[in-house]
Amino acid sequence: MTRSSAAAQTPALSGTRAVTGLLVYLLVGVYFGVVLVKSEAASWYRLQEMFRFQSFHMYGLLGSAIATGLVTTALLRRYGHTRDGQALHIPQKEKGWKRYVLGGICFGLGWGLTGLCPGPIFILLGAGIWPILIVFLFALIGTYLYGVLQPRLPH
């Protein structure tokens, strides 16, 4: 194969790789959605049990997710690289607590009012729970407002 013929194939190969990558992400997302539904993480009733301290189910689920995230982040910091083989760098968080408190209050308020965190919105839509469209609309409005107010917020 000559150099010019290899260069001519590069756009087609990168396009194929992009489509394959998107398909993989889609399948992982669908799998994750099924896991959340089967583990009842997208259940309003399970979340209400958690907020009322009536069940350990969600605390155990969230605790295992935090532990998985800690281990995965530590491994990525040590051995991580992108799909293209480039080194992955995860920067250290800035010190300061104000932004975490403000973000936690906003997140917790929304979680308490709607009975779910933002992740299951798409899962519940996929399960045919149509009233969640209201929550989705307000999540979009909140995201837009964050973009507008971002220069004035502590970062």
Order of alpha helices (4+ residues) and beta strands (2+ residues): alpha-alpha-alpha-alpha-alpha-alpha
